[in-house]
Amino acid sequence: MNVNDLVQERIEEARRKTAAKKRAREELAEARRCGLRARHTAKLRRAPWPSLYEYAMAQGCATCKAEPGVLCVAPRKAATAVPTDPITWLHSARQKAGMRHKELDIGRAPWLDERELGRRYDTLPQDQR
């Protein structure tokens, strides 16, 4: 066996190690994504009310006259919106309407100790969820 063969073996070994590490990182990232998805789904299942964003989207916008279920026409809001929080894309009038609607639902719901786990107490139409 000559020197070139030894060098080629070491290069192949390094490539295999790199590929194995990359595969392990990808598998871990996928498992993490699946775990977060499952955790978020379970959390939503336990929540007795939809998010404020869902309440706001169920209302029409008084500022830009957007229909329920349609995003606001607000280019300045979209430019300054927080990417992880979709409620910041909506006009404040629509956010307040959603907040009022959610507070009404919370006020009409049974007491905390009388609620059933996994049951929703909101009045949003089924197609808005």
C-alpha positions as CSV (number, residue, x, y, z in Angstrom):
1,M,0.0,0.0,0.0
2,N,1.5,3.3,-1.0
3,V,1.1,6.8,0.5
4,N,-1.6,7.9,-2.0
5,D,-3.8,5.0,-1.0
6,L,-3.5,5.9,2.7
7,V,-4.3,9.5,2.0
8,Q,-7.4,8.5,-0.1
9,E,-8.6,6.2,2.8
10,R,-8.3,9.1,5.3
11,I,-10.2,11.4,3.0
12,E,-13.0,8.9,2.5
13,E,-13.1,8.3,6.3
14,A,-13.4,12.0,6.9
15,R,-16.2,12.3,4.3
16,R,-18.1,9.4,5.9
17,K,-17.8,11.0,9.3
18,T,-19.0,14.4,8.0
19,A,-21.9,12.8,6.2
20,A,-22.9,10.8,9.4
21,K,-22.7,14.0,11.5
22,K,-24.8,15.9,9.0
23,R,-27.4,13.1,8.9
24,A,-27.5,13.0,12.7
25,R,-28.1,16.8,12.8
26,E,-30.9,16.6,10.2
27,E,-32.6,13.8,12.2
28,L,-32.4,15.8,15.4
29,A,-33.7,18.9,13.8
30,E,-36.7,16.9,12.3
31,A,-37.4,15.3,15.6
32,R,-37.3,18.7,17.3
33,R,-39.7,20.1,14.7
34,C,-42.1,17.2,15.1
35,G,-42.0,17.6,18.9
36,L,-42.7,21.3,18.8
37,R,-45.6,20.7,16.4
38,A,-47.0,18.0,18.6
39,R,-46.6,20.2,21.7
40,H,-48.2,23.2,20.1
41,T,-51.2,21.0,18.9
42,A,-51.6,19.6,22.3
43,K,-51.5,23.1,23.9
44,L,-54.2,24.3,21.4
45,R,-56.3,21.2,22.2
46,R,-56.2,22.1,26.0
47,A,-56.9,25.9,25.4
48,P,-60.6,26.7,26.0
49,W,-60.4,29.7,23.6
50,P,-58.8,30.4,20.2
51,S,-56.0,32.9,20.0
52,L,-56.6,36.6,19.8
53,Y,-55.5,36.5,16.1
54,E,-58.4,34.1,15.3
55,Y,-60.9,36.3,17.1
56,A,-59.6,39.4,15.3
57,M,-59.7,37.6,11.9
58,A,-63.3,36.6,12.6
59,Q,-64.2,40.3,12.7
60,G,-64.3,42.7,9.8
61,C,-61.9,45.6,9.9
62,A,-63.4,49.0,10.4
63,T,-60.2,50.8,9.2
64,C,-59.6,49.1,5.8
65,K,-63.0,47.5,5.4
66,A,-61.5,44.0,5.1
67,E,-64.0,41.2,5.3
68,P,-63.8,38.6,8.1
69,G,-61.2,36.0,7.3
70,V,-59.2,38.4,5.0
71,L,-56.0,40.1,6.1
72,C,-56.0,43.8,6.6
73,V,-54.7,46.0,3.7
74,A,-52.0,47.7,5.8
75,P,-48.6,47.9,4.1
76,R,-47.1,50.0,6.9
77,K,-48.3,47.5,9.5
78,A,-46.9,44.6,7.5
79,A,-43.6,46.4,7.1
80,T,-43.2,46.9,10.9
81,A,-44.9,43.7,12.0
82,V,-43.3,41.2,14.3
83,P,-42.8,38.1,12.1
84,T,-43.7,35.6,14.9
85,D,-46.9,37.4,15.9
86,P,-49.5,37.6,13.1
87,I,-51.8,39.9,15.2
88,T,-49.4,42.8,14.5
89,W,-50.3,42.7,10.8
90,L,-53.9,43.8,11.6
91,H,-55.2,47.3,12.3
92,S,-55.6,48.2,16.0
93,A,-59.4,48.6,15.5
94,R,-59.7,45.0,14.4
95,Q,-57.4,43.9,17.2
96,K,-59.7,45.7,19.7
97,A,-62.8,44.1,18.2
98,G,-61.3,40.7,18.5
99,M,-60.3,41.4,22.1
100,R,-63.8,42.6,23.0
101,H,-65.3,39.4,21.4
102,K,-62.9,37.1,23.3
103,E,-63.6,38.9,26.6
104,L,-67.3,38.4,26.0
105,D,-66.8,34.7,25.5
106,I,-64.6,34.4,28.6
107,G,-67.2,36.2,30.6
108,R,-70.0,33.9,29.4
109,A,-68.0,30.7,29.9
110,P,-68.6,28.5,33.0
111,W,-66.4,28.9,36.1
112,L,-62.9,27.6,35.9
113,D,-63.6,24.5,38.1
114,E,-66.7,23.7,36.0
115,R,-64.9,23.6,32.6
116,E,-64.1,20.4,30.8
117,L,-60.6,19.7,29.5
118,G,-60.4,20.0,25.8
119,R,-63.8,21.6,25.3
120,R,-64.0,25.0,23.5
121,Y,-66.1,27.8,24.9
122,D,-65.8,30.2,22.0
123,T,-68.6,31.5,19.7
124,L,-66.5,31.7,16.6
125,P,-68.0,30.1,13.5
126,Q,-66.4,26.7,12.7
127,D,-65.1,27.8,9.3
128,Q,-63.1,30.7,10.9
129,R,-60.9,28.3,12.9
